[in-house]
Amino acid sequence: MPEATSIGSYGIAIARALQSCGVDSSRVFRAAGVPLELANDPMTRLPVTAITRLYHACVHATNNPYFGLIVAKFIQMPTLHALGYALAASSTLMDFCRRLERYFRLVSQVAKVSVGEADGKVYLRFEHLVDVSGETEDAFFGFLVLAMRRLYKPEFNPVRVEFRRPMPREGAEPYEKVMRAPVSFSHAAGLLVFDQADLRQPLAGSCPELAQVNDNIAINYLARLDRNDVITGVRKKIIDPYPMASVTGIRWRVRSV
């Protein structure tokens, strides 16, 4: 099967985070073998292995084990292309989560997203399909919480956050500062838990027409990505046989396009 990828504009956020730390992003990107000239186009993709290699170089260059949490501050809605604009126009944070569930593959193929509801809570679950760096999880979970606060209210916090990654040796305090909620590590999947009442409040920036337009754009890009993956997968099946000599109580619902 083709290697899992993430949207190329994610690399732009990483570069800006490096610059904010006073580190020459072009030097780090070159060392990691990742091109710095990345376009905000869903069809420009970064392989997960390249992102992991890049993050290792970033942590080394900044000497900061929490570098992923810094990247979270530089991921903006436009970074996610059509999905980002649709998320920003969502009518509620529940709508936000459902949209993320449907179209997350446009942003990244590393995980399957599902939304569950039980006992007055909403559970946003990320089931990893491939291994990713801890910084990748840090960056996206941090971005989601910060984005939800911007759309809803500054006082908004999750009920708890569960990371798939292990806890850094330096401790959990930076995570608790960003999430403003209890955090735990080394779980089978990533999980954000929210109060259901918060997620059903109307958002001031709601625009159903704009959300629908960008939903349609996301659907079209997903179709193109899926078609490319099929072609790559078939080519791999043809080439691989002939290698060269040198070479609990929660109701879950998962949507797919």
C-alpha positions in Angstrom: 0.0 0.0 0.0 1.1 3.6 -0.6 2.9 5.3 2.3 0.7 7.5 4.5 1.1 11.2 4.0 0.0 14.5 5.5 -0.8 17.8 3.8 2.4 19.6 2.7 1.4 23.0 4.3 2.0 21.3 7.7 5.7 21.7 6.9 5.2 25.5 6.6 3.9 25.6 10.2 6.9 23.6 11.4 9.3 26.0 9.6 7.6 29.0 11.2 7.9 27.3 14.6 11.6 26.8 14.1 12.0 30.5 13.1 10.2 31.5 16.3 12.8 29.6 18.3 15.6 31.5 16.5 16.6 28.5 14.4 17.3 28.6 10.7 14.5 26.5 9.3 16.2 26.0 5.9 19.2 24.4 7.6 17.1 22.0 9.6 14.9 21.1 6.6 18.0 20.4 4.5 19.5 18.2 7.2 16.3 16.2 7.3 16.1 15.9 3.6 12.7 17.7 3.4 12.0 20.5 0.8 11.3 23.9 2.3 9.4 25.0 -0.8 5.9 23.7 0.2 2.7 24.9 -1.3 -0.7 25.2 0.5 -2.2 22.6 -1.8 -3.8 19.3 -0.6 -2.1 17.4 -3.4 1.4 18.5 -2.1 2.0 15.7 0.4 4.7 14.9 2.9 5.3 11.2 3.7 4.9 10.4 7.4 8.5 9.1 7.5 9.8 12.4 6.3 7.8 14.3 9.0 9.1 12.0 11.7 12.7 12.6 10.4 12.0 16.3 10.3 10.7 16.4 13.9 13.7 14.5 15.2 15.9 17.2 13.6 13.8 20.0 15.0 13.9 18.7 18.6 17.7 18.3 18.3 18.1 21.8 16.8 15.9 23.5 19.4 16.8 21.2 22.3 13.1 21.3 23.2 11.2 18.0 23.8 8.0 19.9 23.6 8.6 21.4 20.2 5.3 19.9 18.8 3.4 22.1 21.2 5.1 25.1 19.7 4.1 24.0 16.2 0.5 23.8 17.4 0.5 27.6 17.7 1.5 28.0 14.0 -1.1 25.7 12.5 -3.8 27.9 11.2 -7.2 27.1 9.6 -5.7 27.8 6.1 -3.0 25.2 6.8 -5.7 22.6 6.5 -6.9 24.1 3.2 -10.7 23.5 2.5 -11.2 21.5 5.7 -9.8 24.4 7.7 -12.2 26.9 6.2 -15.1 24.5 6.7 -14.1 23.9 10.3 -14.0 27.7 10.9 -17.5 28.1 9.5 -19.0 25.2 11.5 -22.3 26.0 13.4 -21.1 24.3 16.7 -18.1 22.5 18.0 -20.0 19.3 17.6 -20.4 20.2 13.9 -16.6 20.9 13.9 -15.9 17.4 15.3 -18.2 15.7 12.8 -16.6 17.5 10.0 -13.1 16.5 11.2 -14.4 12.9 11.4 -15.5 13.0 7.8 -12.6 14.8 6.1 -9.6 14.2 8.3 -7.9 12.1 5.5 -7.5 15.3 3.5 -5.1 16.6 6.2 -3.5 13.3 7.1 -3.7 9.6 6.5 -2.1 8.6 9.8 -5.3 8.0 11.8 -9.0 7.3 11.6 -11.1 9.8 13.5 -14.4 8.9 15.2 -16.9 10.8 17.4 -18.7 9.2 20.3 -21.2 10.5 22.8 -22.1 9.1 26.2 -23.0 10.4 29.7 -23.0 14.1 28.7 -19.5 13.8 27.1 -18.2 13.9 23.6 -15.3 11.6 22.7 -13.1 12.6 19.8 -10.9 9.5 19.1 -7.8 9.2 16.9 -7.0 5.6 16.1 -3.5 5.5 14.6 -3.1 3.6 11.4 0.7 4.0 11.3 3.4 5.0 13.8 3.9 8.7 14.0 6.3 10.9 16.1 5.0 12.1 19.4 5.5 15.7 18.1 2.9 15.0 15.4 0.3 14.1 18.0 1.3 17.1 20.3 1.0 19.5 17.4 -2.4 18.4 16.2 -4.0 18.0 19.6 -2.7 21.4 20.6 -4.0 23.0 17.5 -7.4 21.5 17.9 -7.8 22.8 21.5 -6.5 26.3 20.6 -8.7 26.5 17.5 -11.8 25.5 19.4 -11.1 28.2 22.0 -10.8 30.8 19.2 -14.1 29.7 17.7 -16.0 29.4 20.9 -14.6 31.2 23.9 -11.1 31.6 25.6 -12.3 29.8 28.7 -13.1 26.6 26.8 -11.2 23.5 27.9 -11.5 19.7 27.3 -12.5 17.5 30.2 -9.4 15.3 29.7 -6.8 14.4 27.0 -5.3 11.0 26.4 -2.2 10.8 24.3 -1.0 7.7 22.5 2.6 8.9 22.8 4.7 8.2 26.0 5.1 11.1 28.4 8.4 13.0 27.9 11.0 12.4 30.6 10.7 16.1 31.5 7.1 15.6 32.6 3.5 16.6 31.6 3.4 20.3 32.8 3.6 21.9 29.4 0.7 19.7 28.2 -1.4 20.7 31.1 -0.6 24.3 30.5 -1.9 24.1 26.9 -4.8 21.8 27.4 -5.8 23.2 30.9 -7.1 19.7 31.6 -5.8 16.4 33.0 -3.5 14.6 30.5 -2.3 11.1 30.4 0.0 9.1 28.1 0.7 5.7 26.5 -2.9 4.9 25.5 -3.9 2.7 22.7 -5.4 5.7 20.8 -5.4 9.5 21.1 -8.6 10.9 22.8 -10.0 14.3 23.5 -13.0 14.4 25.8 -15.4 17.4 25.9 -18.4 18.5 27.8 -21.4 17.8 25.5 -23.1 21.1 26.5 -20.1 23.1 25.3 -20.0 21.4 21.9 -23.7 22.2 21.3 -23.4 25.9 21.8 -23.8 28.0 18.6 -20.6 29.6 17.3 -20.5 33.3 16.3 -18.6 32.6 13.1 -21.1 30.0 11.8 -21.7 30.1 8.1 -23.5 27.0 6.7 -23.2 28.1 3.1 -19.4 28.6 3.3 -19.0 25.4 5.2 -20.9 23.5 2.5 -18.8 25.0 -0.3 -15.6 23.9 1.4 -17.0 20.5 2.3 -17.5 20.0 -1.5 -14.0 21.1 -2.2 -12.7 18.7 0.4 -14.7 15.8 -1.1 -13.3 16.5 -4.5 -9.7 16.5 -3.2 -10.3 13.3 -1.3 -11.5 11.6 -4.5 -8.3 12.7 -6.2 -6.1 11.5 -3.3 -7.8 8.2 -3.3 -7.5 7.8 -7.0 -3.7 8.6 -6.8 -3.3 6.1 -4.0 -5.0 3.3 -6.0 -2.7 4.0 -9.0 0.4 4.0 -6.7 -0.8 0.8 -5.0 -1.3 -1.0 -8.3 2.1 0.1 -9.5 3.7 -1.2 -6.3 2.0 -4.5 -6.6 3.4 -4.9 -10.2 6.9 -3.9 -9.3 7.4 -5.6 -5.9 7.4 -9.2 -7.2 10.3 -8.3 -9.5 12.8 -6.4 -7.3 16.1 -5.3 -8.8 19.1 -7.2 -7.5 20.6 -4.2 -5.8 17.7 -2.6 -4.6 -16.8 0.8 26.9 -20.5 2.1 26.8 -19.5 4.7 24.3 -21.4 4.8 21.1 -18.9 5.2 18.3 -19.6 6.2 14.7 -16.9 6.2 12.0 -17.6 7.9 8.7 -15.7 7.4 5.5 -16.0 9.1 2.1 
